[in-house]
Amino acid sequence: MVTPIPATGVPHDTGPLIEILQVTPSESEYGSLRAALHHPRWSLNRVLSCEGARKFLRQRAVSVVVCAADLADGGWKDLLYEIAEMAQPPRLIVSSRRADIHLWGEVLNLGGYDVLDAPFAAEEVVGVISAAWRSWRSAGNRSTGWRAAAGAVGASTAA
């Protein structure tokens, strides 16, 4: 019998590998998110820019994207509009050191999933990403963005 991890509903040893893409040039934000995502069934990939995210998402499906609010080559809105056109769009979470009610309202009103305040608190990250994945999955996204690979955990960084 496999026991779900508290607050996630995702089994600890079996089940889907949740693919997460982080879009940030910040080493500290990447490290903070990586530390919060210590679950063995979650795979964190990182790109440094909107262009890097576009290239990555053309090659590989993910269920959740965590995008920094401010990027040199665009922003979360640009990425949100692009992923909205995808057949199985991932849930977009915006991260910011200046997260406030205005940013949260804008993200939700434009179709984003949520906002995370950086540096990241592990409990909040687990709750928000778990909920985003469940939302993505309940929308019928079962064949893309995750794979049932035993113990597969990895991280990659791309431009």
C-alpha positions in Angstrom: 0.0 0.0 0.0 1.3 3.4 -1.0 0.6 6.4 1.3 -0.1 9.8 -0.2 2.1 12.6 0.9 0.1 15.0 3.1 -1.5 17.9 1.3 -0.6 16.6 -2.1 -2.7 13.6 -2.8 0.3 12.3 -4.9 1.6 8.8 -3.8 5.2 8.9 -2.5 6.7 5.9 -4.3 4.5 5.5 -7.4 2.3 7.5 -9.6 3.0 10.3 -12.0 6.3 12.2 -12.3 5.2 15.8 -12.2 7.1 17.9 -14.7 7.7 21.5 -13.5 9.3 24.3 -15.5 10.8 27.3 -13.7 11.5 30.4 -15.8 14.0 32.6 -13.9 17.5 33.9 -14.4 17.8 34.1 -10.5 20.1 31.5 -9.0 18.6 32.2 -5.6 15.0 31.7 -6.8 16.0 28.5 -8.5 17.8 27.3 -5.4 14.9 28.2 -3.1 12.3 26.4 -5.3 14.6 23.4 -5.7 15.0 23.1 -1.9 11.2 23.3 -1.5 10.6 20.6 -4.1 12.2 17.7 -2.4 9.5 15.2 -3.5 11.0 12.3 -5.5 8.2 12.3 -8.0 8.6 16.0 -9.0 11.0 16.9 -11.7 12.2 20.6 -11.8 13.6 22.0 -15.0 14.9 25.5 -15.4 15.2 27.9 -18.2 16.6 31.5 -17.9 14.2 33.4 -20.2 10.9 33.6 -22.0 12.7 32.4 -25.2 14.2 29.5 -23.3 10.7 28.6 -22.1 9.2 28.7 -25.6 11.9 26.4 -26.9 11.6 24.0 -23.9 7.8 23.9 -24.2 8.0 23.1 -27.9 10.1 20.0 -27.1 8.6 18.8 -23.8 5.3 19.0 -22.1 5.0 20.1 -18.5 2.0 20.4 -16.2 3.1 23.5 -14.1 5.2 26.5 -15.1 6.6 28.8 -12.4 7.6 32.1 -14.1 9.4 35.0 -12.6 7.3 38.2 -12.8 10.1 40.2 -14.4 12.2 38.8 -17.2 14.6 40.7 -19.5 13.0 39.3 -22.7 9.4 39.5 -21.7 7.3 38.6 -18.8 4.8 36.1 -17.4 2.0 37.7 -19.5 3.8 36.9 -22.7 4.3 33.3 -21.6 0.7 33.0 -20.4 -0.7 34.0 -23.8 1.5 31.5 -25.5 0.7 28.6 -23.3 -3.0 29.4 -23.5 -2.8 28.3 -27.2 -1.4 24.9 -26.3 -3.6 21.8 -26.6 -2.9 20.9 -22.9 -1.7 24.2 -21.4 0.3 23.9 -18.2 -0.9 25.9 -15.1 1.2 29.2 -14.8 2.3 30.3 -11.4 4.0 33.7 -11.2 6.8 34.2 -8.7 7.9 37.6 -7.3 9.8 39.1 -4.5 7.2 41.9 -4.6 4.1 39.7 -4.7 1.0 41.7 -3.5 -2.7 41.7 -3.9 -2.5 43.7 -7.2 -0.2 41.1 -8.9 -2.3 38.2 -7.6 -5.5 39.8 -8.9 -3.9 40.5 -12.3 -2.5 36.9 -12.6 -5.9 35.4 -11.8 -7.9 37.8 -14.0 -5.7 37.0 -17.0 -5.9 33.3 -16.5 -2.8 32.4 -14.5 -3.1 29.9 -11.7 -1.5 31.6 -8.6 1.4 33.7 -7.3 4.2 32.5 -5.1 6.2 35.0 -2.9 10.0 34.5 -3.3 12.0 33.4 -1.4 9.8 30.3 -1.3 8.3 28.7 1.8 8.3 24.9 1.3 4.8 24.3 2.7 3.3 27.0 0.4 5.2 25.7 -2.7 4.0 22.1 -2.1 0.4 23.2 -1.6 0.3 25.6 -4.6 2.1 23.3 -7.0 0.1 20.3 -5.9 -3.2 22.2 -6.4 -2.0 23.4 -9.8 -1.1 19.9 -10.9 -4.5 18.5 -9.7 -6.3 21.3 -11.6 -4.3 20.5 -14.7 -5.0 16.8 -14.4 -8.7 17.3 -13.8 -8.9 19.3 -17.0 -8.3 16.0 -18.8 -4.5 16.4 -19.1 -3.4 12.8 -18.4 -1.3 11.8 -21.3 1.1 14.7 -21.4 3.2 16.5 -18.9 3.8 13.5 -16.7 5.1 10.0 -17.1 5.0 7.0 -14.9 8.7 6.4 -14.4 9.7 4.8 -11.2 12.0 7.0 -9.2 12.8 9.4 -12.1 13.9 12.7 -10.6 16.0 15.2 -12.5 16.8 18.8 -13.0 18.0 20.6 -16.0 19.0 24.2 -16.8 18.7 25.7 -20.2 19.0 29.2 -21.7 
